[in-house]
């Protein structure tokens, strides 16, 4: 092989290795982080899950499910409000986020439902619970309610995913091409996510230091592969079938939307009305996709009004 060609190949391989090398150099969760963390840890069938209880010990249980790129800290402010309403609130980290293990496996609906069911069984929760799902957590909560209606008292969705097909040439490459898609995602998405976090820095919210915690999350090994796996898994299809099943089962549903949400368009409200005409819907004026922590009081008021 001629020397110029050899160097060209070496340089090309070096460039191709950049995103993989950066991912490998990120830090895994340390024992020190877990020792110092609030909450508890449960060894479940897929791995260790970080979780916490907030509120009165004997209140009705409310389970809060976070989204694609956040962790359970996104619920801290909301959980305090729910606790003041009398709920015993359970929050937890998805695998690959927060302080839960990074585990192998396609993060489809079955993957998330297994973790949630394992955790409820571990905590001996056998009575029907209120389930709140934010963003991707809304899709997870919807699948849970449709698959186990006897365990659901009511379903509350906040800026919920699962309402529309995610399409487009770039999306299809990332989602459907295993090797090239992985490389492009690891190369491009960290920059995109951090740029979005920079734009949100300084926004008021009920979750203390949430922007700093989100930025720290991006330095964790396994975080971005987990996000991509969820994108290819539970977010791959809409939740139309599940919402129709929930309507047929008569499960009470409150869906709260953000008026200025750039990620989940307000047109999702009409889609849900088509799939489940019985669902109660509310729109938070001026809110963006972070409605759960930027407009906590308004969300809690919508929940309180629905329950009154």
N, C-alpha and C positions, 0 to 999 in steps of 0.2 A: 504494500500500500504506500503510495507516494506520501511524503511528509506533510504537504499542505492538506491532503485529504484526511490523513490521520488526525491532524490537529483540529480540523473542522468537525470530525466525528466526536472527538473528545470534548470540544466546546459545546456541541449540540447535546451530548449526554449530560454535561454539567448543567446546562440550562434546564433540561427536562427534569433533572433531579432536584432543582431548587425548591418547589413547593413540598415535595416529599421530605426533603431534608429539614425544612423549616418545621413541618409537622412533627417529625421525629425528635427535634430539639426542644419542643414544648415540654413543660413539666407535667408529670402525672400527679394525681392527688397524693399528698403525703400523709403519713400517720399523724404528724403534728397538726395539720389542718383539721383532721377529723377529731382529734382530741380537744381542740380549742373551739370547735363548732357548736352552736346551739342545736338543740334537738337530739335525736337518737338515730341509731343505725340498726337495720334489720337485715339478716342474711336470708334472702329469699331464693326461690328456685333458679333465678337467672343471675343473681349476684347481690351485692350489698346495696340497700336503698337507704338514703338519708331522708328522715321525716321529722315532723314536729307536731305537737298538739298545742292549741291555744284555746283559751276560753274555759268555761265552767266544766268540771269533770262529768257532770250528769246531764248536760244539755243535749238537744238533738244534734246529731252529727252532720256536719257539712264538710264535704271533701272538695278541695280546690286543686285543679289540674292546670299546670302552667303550659306555656306555649313552646314554639319551636326553638327559639334562641335565648329564652330566659330560663331561670330556675325558680325554685319555690320562693325566693326572696321577693319576687314580684307581687306576692300575696300578703306581705307582712302588714301593710297598712289596712288592706281590705279585711284581713283576718281579725284585726283588732276591732273593727266596726261590727263584724259578724258576731264576735264574741260578746260585745255589748248588747247585741240583739238576742243573746241567750244561746247561741250556737256553740257547740264544741267542735272546733275547726281542725281538720287534718290537712296539712300541706306536705308535699314530698317532691323530691327531685327525680325527673326521668333519668333513665340510664344514659350516661354520657354527658350529663349536665350536673351542675352543682357539685355535690359531694357523693353522689351515687356512683357506683362502678361504671366503667366503660366495658360493655359486653358485646360479644359478637352476635350477629343475627340481624335479619332484615327488620327494620322498625316499622312494621305494618300494624294494623289494628290489633291483631292477635298478640303481638309482642307487647303493646302497651296495656292491653286488657289483662294479660297474665301478670304483669307487675302490680297493677291496681288490685286485682283479685287476691294475689298473694299477700299484699299489704293489709287489706281488710281482714283476711283470714288470720294473719299474724296478730293483729290487734283485736281479734275476736269481735268484730263488728258484724252482727247478724241481723240487725234491724234495718229497715229501709232508710236510706240516707239522702240528703240533698246534695246534688253534685253540681259544682260550678266549674266551667271550662272556659279558659281564655285563649283566644287565637287557635293554634293547633290543639290546645287542650280542649277546645270546644268540640273538635272532631272526635277526639278520644272519648270525651264525656258522652257524645252522641252515640258512638259505637257501644259504649258500656250500657247506656240506657236501653238501647234496642236489643242487646243480647241478653241482658239480665234485668228485665223490667221489674221483677219482684224485689230487687234490691234498691230500687229508686223510689224516693218519695216525691221529688221534683227536680227538674233540670233547669239550670240557669246558665245561659250562654252569653259570653262577653266578647264582642268582635270576633265571632266564631269563624274558623276556617271550615272548609268542606262544602261551601255553597256554590262554587263554580269550578269548572275545569281549568287547570293551570296549563296553558299551551304556549305556542310560539316556537320558532326554530331554535333559539338559544336554550330555552327550557327543555326542549326535547333532547338536545345533545347532552345536557347535564344529567337529565333523568334517565335516558334510555341507552346511553353509551357507557358501559361500565368502566373502561380504562381511560379513554379520552375524557369522558365526563368527570371522572374522579380528579384527573390532573387539572382540568380547567377550573373545577370548583375550588380545589385547594389553592390554585393560583389567584383566582379573581375574587371569590366570595369574602375572604377575610378583610380585604381592602374595602369592599362595598359595605360590609357590616360595620366596620370601625368608622367609616365615613358617616354613616347614619347615626352612630352613637355620638360622634362629635357634634352633629347638628342638634342633637337632643340635650347636650350638656347644659346644665343650668335650669332646665325645666323644673317647675315645682312638682312635688309628688309626695305620696304618702309612704312610699318605700324608701327609707333613708339610704343615701349613698348608692342608689340603684345603678346610676350610670357607671360609677367606678366598679361596681360588682359585675356588671355586664362586660366591661372592658377586661377585667381580670379573667373572666370566663373564657375569653378568646385566646388566652395564653395557656390553656389547659390542653394537654395531649388527649386526643380522642374526641374533643368537642366538635370540631368541624366535620369529621367523618360521621358522627352521630346525627348532626343536622342534615347532612346529605342523605343518610339512610332513611330518616323520617320523611324527607322530601320525596324520596323514591317509594316510600311505603305508605304510611297512613294518609299522606296528602296527595297521593297519586290519583285518587278518584273522589267524586263528590259523595256526600252523605245523604243523597236523595232517598235511597232505599231505607236507610236507618230512620230518617225523619218520618217517613210514611208509617213505619212500624211503630214508632213512638206515638204517633197520632192514633193509630189503631188500638194501642194499649191504653190510651187515655191518660198518659203521664203528663202532669202539668208542666208547661214549658214557658219560661220567660227568656226572651232574647233581647239583649241590650246592644245597640249599635253606636258607633261613633260617627258623628256627622261629617267630620273632616278626615276620615280614615283613608290614607293613601294606599293601604295594603289590602284591606277588605272593603270593597266598594259598597256604598249604601244600597245599591241595587240588590244586594244579597237579602235584604229585608223582604223584597217582593218574592224572591225565590222561596224563602222559608214559608211565606204566607201561602204559596201554591202547594208546597209539600205538606204543611201542617196548618190548616186554617184556624185551628184552636189555639195556636201559640200566641201568647201575649208578647207584644213587641214595644220597645221603647228606644228613643234616639236621644243621645246626649249631645246637646248643641255645642259646637265648637271643639269637640274632642277629637283627637287623633287616635292612632292605633294603640297607644299606651293608656287608653281610657281607664283600665283597671287601677293604675296607680296615679294617673294625672288628674282624674275626676272621680276619686273614690267616694266622696260624699254624695255626689249625684247618683252614682251607681247604687250605693247603699239605700238612698231614698227611693229609687225605682224598685229595689227588692222589697223594701219595707211597705211601699204602697201596694205592691202586688199581693203581699201576704196579708194585708189588712182587710 
